[in-house]
Amino acid sequence: MADTQQVDEGTDAKQAARAERKAAKLAKEINAFAKTHGGAEAHVAYIGQAGTRIVLVGEDDAWGDLVAPTYAVAEQAVEKAGVTVHEAFDGEFAAKVKTGPYEWTRMAGIQVGGPSNG
């Protein structure tokens, strides 16, 4: 029984280390986005088995997103990056996002007869 417990503890430590490395990598990417766009704010949203989406909005109204494997890793990444995290993607925060023709055709172009982007 003690052997099994040691294996489980070793596996848990490896998973924790892997999650820490992933959070650090995501934080680095968040900081790069913030530097390029004059700062950034974020919203973290669970998207199911795919993981958790981190939506970033720059001070210049540019936006982007990253996907973390778990909600805990996403929270750790935005905390390490030191960005403001919004509870909801609405109001003034959502109004900052400026979409262009590319986004509109990707979101609804195929359904409303726009170009297929393909």
C-alpha positions as CSV (number, residue, x, y, z in Angstrom):
1,M,0.0,0.0,0.0
2,A,2.8,2.4,0.8
3,D,4.3,1.8,-2.7
4,T,1.0,2.9,-4.3
5,Q,0.8,6.0,-2.2
6,Q,4.4,7.0,-3.2
7,V,3.6,6.6,-6.9
8,D,0.4,8.7,-6.5
9,E,2.3,11.5,-4.7
10,G,5.0,11.4,-7.4
11,T,2.3,11.7,-10.1
12,D,0.6,14.5,-8.3
13,A,3.9,16.4,-8.0
14,K,4.5,16.0,-11.7
15,Q,1.0,17.2,-12.6
16,A,1.4,20.2,-10.4
17,A,4.8,21.0,-11.9
18,R,3.3,20.7,-15.4
19,A,0.4,23.0,-14.5
20,E,2.9,25.5,-13.1
21,R,5.0,25.5,-16.3
22,K,1.8,25.9,-18.4
23,A,0.6,28.8,-16.3
24,A,4.0,30.5,-16.5
25,K,4.0,30.1,-20.3
26,L,0.5,31.5,-20.6
27,A,1.5,34.4,-18.3
28,K,4.4,35.2,-20.6
29,E,2.1,35.2,-23.6
30,I,-0.4,37.5,-21.8
31,N,2.4,39.9,-20.9
32,A,3.6,39.9,-24.5
33,F,0.1,40.8,-25.6
34,A,-0.2,43.5,-23.0
35,K,3.2,45.0,-24.0
36,T,2.2,45.1,-27.7
37,H,-1.2,46.6,-27.0
38,G,-0.5,49.1,-24.3
39,G,-1.8,47.0,-21.4
40,A,-4.5,44.3,-21.2
41,E,-7.6,43.2,-19.3
42,A,-8.9,39.7,-19.2
43,H,-11.9,37.5,-18.8
44,V,-11.6,33.8,-17.9
45,A,-14.4,31.4,-19.1
46,Y,-14.7,27.6,-18.8
47,I,-15.3,26.1,-22.2
48,G,-15.8,22.4,-21.3
49,Q,-13.4,19.6,-22.1
50,A,-11.3,21.9,-24.3
51,G,-10.3,23.8,-21.1
52,T,-10.7,27.4,-20.2
53,R,-10.5,30.4,-22.5
54,I,-8.6,33.6,-21.5
55,V,-10.0,36.5,-23.5
56,L,-7.6,39.5,-23.6
57,V,-8.6,43.0,-24.5
58,G,-5.8,45.5,-25.1
59,E,-5.9,49.2,-24.3
60,D,-5.9,49.8,-28.1
61,D,-9.1,47.8,-28.4
62,A,-7.3,44.8,-30.0
63,W,-8.3,41.4,-28.6
64,G,-7.1,37.9,-28.6
65,D,-7.5,34.7,-26.6
66,L,-5.6,31.8,-25.2
67,V,-6.8,28.4,-24.0
68,A,-5.6,26.9,-20.7
69,P,-6.1,23.2,-20.0
70,T,-8.0,23.9,-16.7
71,Y,-9.7,26.8,-15.0
72,A,-7.1,26.7,-12.2
73,V,-4.2,27.1,-14.7
74,A,-6.0,30.0,-16.4
75,E,-6.5,31.7,-13.0
76,Q,-2.9,31.2,-12.1
77,A,-1.7,32.6,-15.5
78,V,-3.7,35.8,-15.2
79,E,-2.6,36.3,-11.6
80,K,1.1,35.8,-12.6
81,A,0.6,38.3,-15.5
82,G,-0.9,40.8,-13.2
83,V,-3.8,41.8,-15.5
84,T,-7.2,43.0,-14.4
85,V,-9.7,40.1,-14.6
86,H,-13.4,40.8,-15.2
87,E,-16.1,38.5,-13.8
88,A,-18.3,39.0,-16.9
89,F,-17.7,39.8,-20.5
90,D,-20.1,42.7,-20.7
91,G,-20.6,46.4,-20.3
92,E,-17.6,48.8,-20.8
93,F,-15.2,45.8,-21.0
94,A,-17.0,44.2,-23.9
95,A,-17.5,47.6,-25.6
96,K,-13.8,48.0,-25.9
97,V,-13.6,45.1,-28.4
98,K,-13.5,46.4,-31.9
99,T,-14.2,43.8,-34.6
100,G,-13.4,44.2,-38.2
101,P,-14.5,42.7,-41.5
102,Y,-12.5,39.5,-40.9
103,E,-14.2,38.8,-37.6
104,W,-17.7,39.5,-39.0
105,T,-17.2,37.2,-42.0
106,R,-15.8,34.5,-39.7
107,M,-18.7,34.8,-37.2
108,A,-21.6,35.0,-39.6
109,G,-20.4,35.3,-43.1
110,I,-21.1,31.8,-44.2
111,Q,-24.6,31.9,-42.6
112,V,-25.6,35.2,-44.2
113,G,-23.9,34.7,-47.6
114,G,-20.6,36.5,-46.9
115,P,-17.2,35.3,-48.1
116,S,-16.2,31.8,-46.8
117,N,-12.6,32.9,-45.8
118,G,-11.4,29.7,-47.2
